[in-house]
Amino acid sequence: MRPVVTAVSRDGAHRFSKQPTDAIRLLAGLGLAGDAHAGTTVQHLSRVRRDPSQPNLRQVHLIHSELHDELRTHGFEVAPGDMGENVTTRGVDLLGLSTGTRLRLGEHAVLEVTGLRNPCVQLDRFAAGLLEAVLDRAPDGSVIRKAGVMSIVIAGGEVRAGDAISVEAPDGSHRPLQPV
């Protein structure tokens, strides 16, 4: 299966879920036009309270639609945008990417993966038990976070459902994603 964007979502207010839309416009160095999390410095409210001068490594949130499929088998009804993601994908192992991987979405837009989304209690406010459902344990006991990846915008452009995704690994050895 070729990697593809299955949905795009945004919200101009700081709400948990984002609203699906026909298209989003990515802005280099900022994030999504019209989205509350766009900016060069951190925009997530909990992080702003800690240190508003931090760089915004969470401009665009991506979740693989395969996670939605998995969650449905556990009784959760989760649609694109429900868990706060801006871009829903299919056919890309987002969680297995290296830090610094670049994702080309459509003709012009390029994202650079900065790390894992660190899921929080807001997931349980959306649906009881969802936080536990997006966490797993590796054989060594370490936590596996499955709630998607965060990225910054390297090159802007319009992105729509159905756009192809190409994956460009960074130079050097694989650097496992860490929460950002």
C-alpha contacts under 8 A as a table, 3 or more apart, distances in Angstrom:
res1	aa1	res2	aa2	distance
1	M	91	G	6.13
2	R	91	G	6.20
2	R	164	A	7.40
2	R	165	I	7.84
3	P	89	T	7.24
3	P	90	R	5.71
3	P	91	G	4.33
3	P	92	V	5.61
3	P	164	A	6.03
3	P	165	I	5.17
3	P	166	S	6.97
4	V	89	T	5.74
4	V	90	R	5.46
4	V	91	G	6.57
4	V	92	V	7.95
4	V	161	A	7.73
4	V	162	G	5.95
4	V	163	D	5.71
4	V	164	A	4.51
4	V	165	I	5.18
5	V	8	V	7.57
5	V	87	V	6.85
5	V	88	T	5.90
5	V	89	T	4.51
5	V	90	R	6.46
5	V	105	L	7.50
5	V	160	R	6.99
5	V	161	A	5.04
5	V	162	G	5.37
5	V	163	D	5.34
5	V	164	A	6.36
5	V	165	I	6.74
6	T	65	S	7.56
6	T	87	V	7.71
6	T	88	T	5.46
6	T	89	T	5.30
6	T	90	R	6.48
6	T	161	A	4.72
6	T	162	G	5.87
6	T	163	D	7.90
7	A	20	P	6.92
7	A	21	T	7.79
7	A	80	P	6.28
7	A	87	V	5.98
7	A	88	T	5.06
7	A	89	T	7.18
7	A	160	R	6.90
7	A	161	A	4.66
7	A	162	G	7.81
8	V	20	P	5.70
8	V	21	T	5.97
8	V	22	D	6.98
8	V	23	A	6.37
8	V	24	I	6.55
8	V	80	P	7.52
8	V	81	G	7.42
8	V	86	N	5.43
8	V	87	V	4.66
8	V	88	T	6.27
8	V	159	V	7.47
8	V	160	R	6.37
8	V	161	A	6.35
9	S	18	K	5.48
9	S	19	Q	5.04
9	S	20	P	4.04
9	S	21	T	5.44
9	S	23	A	7.93
9	S	24	I	7.23
9	S	80	P	7.39
9	S	81	G	5.49
9	S	85	E	6.81
9	S	86	N	4.55
9	S	87	V	6.41
10	R	18	K	4.93
10	R	19	Q	5.38
10	R	20	P	6.63
10	R	21	T	7.27
10	R	24	I	7.47
10	R	32	L	7.55
10	R	34	G	7.23
10	R	35	D	5.44
10	R	81	G	7.63
10	R	85	E	7.95
10	R	86	N	5.71
11	D	14	H	7.34
11	D	15	R	7.40
11	D	17	S	7.89
11	D	18	K	5.07
11	D	19	Q	5.95
11	D	34	G	6.87
11	D	35	D	4.94
11	D	36	A	6.22
12	G	34	G	5.30
12	G	35	D	4.37
12	G	36	A	4.57
13	A	35	D	7.16
13	A	36	A	5.23
14	H	36	A	5.81
14	H	37	H	7.74
14	H	45	L	7.93
15	R	18	K	7.15
16	F	82	D	7.53
16	F	83	M	6.75
16	F	84	G	5.45
16	F	122	Q	7.14
17	S	81	G	5.65
17	S	82	D	4.51
17	S	83	M	5.48
17	S	84	G	4.42
17	S	85	E	7.60
18	K	81	G	4.68
18	K	82	D	6.17
18	K	83	M	7.58
18	K	84	G	5.23
18	K	85	E	6.77
18	K	86	N	7.07
19	Q	81	G	5.95
19	Q	82	D	7.85
20	P	80	P	6.79
20	P	81	G	6.03
21	T	24	I	7.28
22	D	160	R	6.16
22	D	161	A	7.20
23	A	158	E	6.58
23	A	159	V	5.57
23	A	160	R	4.61
23	A	161	A	7.39
24	I	32	L	6.74
24	I	33	A	7.23
24	I	158	E	5.65
24	I	159	V	5.39
24	I	160	R	6.70
25	R	32	L	5.76
25	R	33	A	5.64
25	R	156	G	7.06
25	R	157	G	5.53
25	R	158	E	4.41
25	R	159	V	6.34
26	L	30	L	7.84
26	L	31	G	5.61
26	L	32	L	4.61
26	L	33	A	6.25
26	L	109	A	6.76
26	L	153	V	6.77
26	L	155	A	7.63
26	L	156	G	4.62
26	L	157	G	5.21
26	L	158	E	6.22
26	L	159	V	7.49
27	L	30	L	5.45
27	L	31	G	5.33
27	L	32	L	5.94
27	L	33	A	6.53
27	L	153	V	6.51
27	L	155	A	7.00
27	L	156	G	4.48
27	L	157	G	6.88
28	A	31	G	6.71
28	A	153	V	4.87
28	A	154	I	5.14
28	A	155	A	4.87
28	A	156	G	4.78
29	G	39	G	7.51
29	G	40	T	6.30
29	G	152	I	6.70
29	G	153	V	5.33
29	G	154	I	6.20
29	G	155	A	7.91
30	L	38	A	5.23
30	L	39	G	4.48
30	L	40	T	5.34
30	L	59	Q	6.61
30	L	152	I	7.51
30	L	153	V	6.58
31	G	35	D	7.74
31	G	37	H	7.23
31	G	38	A	4.55
31	G	39	G	6.39
31	G	59	Q	4.62
31	G	60	V	5.95
31	G	152	I	6.61
31	G	153	V	5.74
32	L	35	D	5.43
32	L	37	H	7.69
32	L	38	A	5.66
32	L	59	Q	7.29
32	L	60	V	7.12
33	A	38	A	7.02
34	G	38	A	7.68
35	D	38	A	5.68
36	A	43	Q	7.25
37	H	42	V	7.70
37	H	43	Q	4.99
37	H	44	H	6.39
37	H	58	R	7.65
37	H	59	Q	6.03
37	H	60	V	7.92
38	A	43	Q	6.89
38	A	59	Q	5.69
39	G	42	V	6.93
39	G	43	Q	6.72
39	G	56	N	6.67
39	G	59	Q	7.10
40	T	55	P	6.07
40	T	56	N	5.38
41	T	52	P	6.78
41	T	53	S	5.85
41	T	54	Q	5.53
41	T	55	P	4.34
41	T	56	N	4.40
42	V	47	R	6.60
42	V	48	V	6.13
42	V	52	P	6.12
42	V	53	S	6.95
42	V	54	Q	5.56
42	V	55	P	5.54
42	V	56	N	4.04
42	V	57	L	7.20
42	V	58	R	7.33
43	Q	47	R	7.17
43	Q	48	V	6.13
43	Q	52	P	7.75
43	Q	56	N	6.87
44	H	47	R	5.44
44	H	48	V	6.12
45	L	48	V	4.95
45	L	49	R	6.30
46	S	49	R	5.35
46	S	50	R	6.71
47	R	50	R	5.11
47	R	51	D	6.18
47	R	52	P	6.85
48	V	51	D	5.27
48	V	52	P	4.20
48	V	53	S	7.76
49	R	52	P	6.50
51	D	54	Q	6.00
56	N	59	Q	6.08
56	N	152	I	7.64
57	L	114	T	6.10
57	L	150	M	6.90
57	L	151	S	6.09
57	L	152	I	5.84
57	L	180	V	6.96
58	R	61	H	6.61
58	R	114	T	7.60
58	R	150	M	5.03
58	R	151	S	5.54
58	R	152	I	6.43
58	R	180	V	7.36
59	Q	150	M	7.03
59	Q	151	S	5.90
59	Q	152	I	5.15
59	Q	153	V	7.07
60	V	85	E	7.56
60	V	86	N	6.10
60	V	87	V	7.55
60	V	150	M	5.77
60	V	151	S	5.16
60	V	152	I	6.12
60	V	153	V	7.42
61	H	84	G	7.40
61	H	85	E	4.81
61	H	86	N	5.33
61	H	87	V	6.47
61	H	117	R	7.67
61	H	148	G	6.97
61	H	149	V	5.88
61	H	150	M	4.63
61	H	151	S	6.41
62	L	85	E	5.42
62	L	86	N	6.03
62	L	87	V	4.76
62	L	88	T	5.73
62	L	89	T	7.15
62	L	148	G	5.50
62	L	149	V	5.37
62	L	150	M	6.31
62	L	151	S	7.85
63	I	67	L	7.36
63	I	85	E	6.14
63	I	87	V	6.55
63	I	88	T	5.05
63	I	89	T	6.30
63	I	94	L	7.57
63	I	147	A	6.50
63	I	148	G	4.29
63	I	149	V	6.59
64	H	67	L	5.66
64	H	68	H	7.38
64	H	88	T	5.60
64	H	89	T	4.68
64	H	90	R	5.64
64	H	91	G	7.80
64	H	92	V	7.13
64	H	93	D	7.62
64	H	94	L	6.74
64	H	148	G	6.69
65	S	68	H	4.99
65	S	69	D	6.41
65	S	80	P	7.77
65	S	88	T	5.94
65	S	89	T	5.63
65	S	90	R	5.47
66	E	69	D	4.92
66	E	70	E	6.23
66	E	90	R	6.61
67	L	70	E	4.97
67	L	71	L	6.09
67	L	146	K	7.50
67	L	147	A	7.81
68	H	71	L	5.08
68	H	72	R	6.20
68	H	78	V	5.98
68	H	79	A	7.03
69	D	72	R	5.23
69	D	73	T	6.69
70	E	73	T	5.33
70	E	74	H	6.90
71	L	74	H	5.12
71	L	75	G	6.59
71	L	76	F	5.37
71	L	77	E	7.41
71	L	78	V	7.32
71	L	133	A	7.19
72	R	75	G	5.00
72	R	76	F	4.82
72	R	77	E	5.79
72	R	78	V	7.17
73	T	76	F	7.37
76	F	127	A	7.51
76	F	130	L	7.57
78	V	82	D	6.11
78	V	83	M	7.60
79	A	82	D	5.53
80	P	83	M	7.51
80	P	85	E	7.28
80	P	88	T	6.26
81	G	84	G	5.17
81	G	85	E	5.01
81	G	86	N	6.35
81	G	87	V	7.79
81	G	88	T	7.70
82	D	85	E	7.20
83	M	123	L	7.04
85	E	88	T	6.85
89	T	92	V	6.82
93	D	96	G	5.42
93	D	97	L	6.67
94	L	97	L	5.50
94	L	148	G	6.87
94	L	149	V	6.66
95	L	116	L	7.40
95	L	146	K	6.96
95	L	148	G	6.75
95	L	149	V	6.89
95	L	177	L	7.37
96	G	176	P	7.40
96	G	177	L	7.69
97	L	101	T	6.48
97	L	169	A	7.84
97	L	176	P	7.12
97	L	177	L	7.05
98	S	101	T	5.58
98	S	113	V	7.77
98	S	169	A	7.00
98	S	170	P	7.42
98	S	174	H	5.28
98	S	175	R	4.90
98	S	176	P	5.27
98	S	177	L	6.02
99	T	113	V	5.81
99	T	114	T	5.61
99	T	115	G	6.16
99	T	170	P	7.90
99	T	174	H	7.58
99	T	175	R	5.43
99	T	176	P	6.19
99	T	177	L	5.33
100	G	112	E	5.57
100	G	113	V	5.26
100	G	114	T	6.10
100	G	169	A	7.39
100	G	170	P	5.78
101	T	112	E	5.63
101	T	113	V	5.42
101	T	167	V	7.07
101	T	168	E	5.80
101	T	169	A	4.74
101	T	170	P	5.30
102	R	110	V	6.49
102	R	111	L	5.49
102	R	112	E	4.43
102	R	113	V	6.32
102	R	167	V	6.00
102	R	168	E	5.04
102	R	169	A	6.48
102	R	170	P	7.31
103	L	110	V	5.53
103	L	111	L	5.12
103	L	112	E	6.37
103	L	113	V	7.66
103	L	165	I	6.45
103	L	166	S	5.70
103	L	167	V	4.87
103	L	168	E	6.30
104	R	107	E	7.57
104	R	108	H	7.12
104	R	109	A	5.72
104	R	110	V	4.43
104	R	111	L	6.50
104	R	164	A	8.00
104	R	165	I	5.48
104	R	166	S	5.11
104	R	167	V	6.58
104	R	168	E	7.91
105	L	108	H	6.88
105	L	109	A	5.22
105	L	110	V	6.12
105	L	111	L	7.79
105	L	159	V	6.44
105	L	163	D	6.34
105	L	164	A	6.05
105	L	165	I	4.81
105	L	166	S	6.88
106	G	109	A	6.40
106	G	158	E	7.59
106	G	159	V	6.05
106	G	160	R	7.66
106	G	163	D	4.74
106	G	164	A	5.36
106	G	165	I	6.48
107	E	157	G	7.70
108	H	155	A	6.79
108	H	156	G	6.55
108	H	157	G	5.25
108	H	158	E	7.45
109	A	153	V	7.68
109	A	154	I	7.57
109	A	155	A	5.07
109	A	156	G	4.73
109	A	157	G	4.57
109	A	158	E	6.79
109	A	159	V	7.18
110	V	153	V	6.15
110	V	154	I	5.34
110	V	155	A	4.82
110	V	156	G	6.69
111	L	151	S	6.00
111	L	152	I	5.56
111	L	153	V	4.62
111	L	154	I	5.45
111	L	155	A	7.05
112	E	151	S	5.25
112	E	152	I	5.36
112	E	153	V	6.44
112	E	154	I	6.50
113	V	149	V	6.91
113	V	150	M	5.93
113	V	151	S	4.25
113	V	152	I	6.68
114	T	149	V	7.55
114	T	150	M	5.72
114	T	151	S	4.96
114	T	152	I	6.94
114	T	177	L	7.49
114	T	180	V	7.15
115	G	149	V	5.69
115	G	150	M	5.45
115	G	151	S	7.05
115	G	177	L	4.84
115	G	178	Q	5.14
115	G	179	P	5.39
115	G	180	V	5.40
116	L	145	R	7.12
116	L	147	A	7.64
116	L	148	G	6.16
116	L	149	V	4.33
116	L	150	M	5.85
116	L	177	L	5.87
116	L	178	Q	5.51
116	L	179	P	4.36
116	L	180	V	5.97
117	R	145	R	7.35
117	R	147	A	5.96
117	R	148	G	5.60
117	R	149	V	5.11
117	R	150	M	5.90
117	R	179	P	5.70
117	R	180	V	6.31
118	N	145	R	6.75
118	N	147	A	7.30
118	N	179	P	5.39
118	N	180	V	6.81
119	P	123	L	7.20
119	P	131	L	6.70
119	P	134	V	7.60
119	P	145	R	7.16
119	P	147	A	6.20
120	C	123	L	6.13
120	C	131	L	6.68
121	V	124	D	5.34
121	V	125	R	6.67
121	V	131	L	6.49
122	Q	125	R	4.93
122	Q	126	F	6.38
122	Q	131	L	8.00
123	L	126	F	5.13
123	L	127	A	6.31
123	L	128	A	7.64
123	L	129	G	7.95
123	L	130	L	5.58
123	L	131	L	5.25
124	D	127	A	4.89
124	D	128	A	4.50
124	D	129	G	5.61
124	D	130	L	5.30
124	D	131	L	5.57
125	R	128	A	6.40
126	F	130	L	7.72
127	A	130	L	5.59
128	A	131	L	7.81
129	G	132	E	5.55
129	G	133	A	6.35
130	L	133	A	4.88
130	L	134	V	6.41
131	L	134	V	5.48
131	L	135	L	6.69
132	E	135	L	5.26
132	E	136	D	7.70
133	A	136	D	7.52
134	V	145	R	6.36
134	V	146	K	5.09
134	V	147	A	5.79
135	L	143	V	6.74
135	L	144	I	5.63
135	L	145	R	5.04
135	L	146	K	6.01
135	L	147	A	7.90
136	D	143	V	5.86
136	D	144	I	4.86
136	D	145	R	6.70
136	D	146	K	7.67
137	R	140	D	7.74
137	R	141	G	5.45
137	R	142	S	5.61
137	R	143	V	4.84
137	R	144	I	5.49
138	A	141	G	5.19
138	A	142	S	5.36
138	A	143	V	6.39
138	A	144	I	6.39
139	P	142	S	7.47
145	R	148	G	7.72
150	M	180	V	7.42
153	V	156	G	6.60
159	V	163	D	6.74
160	R	163	D	5.74
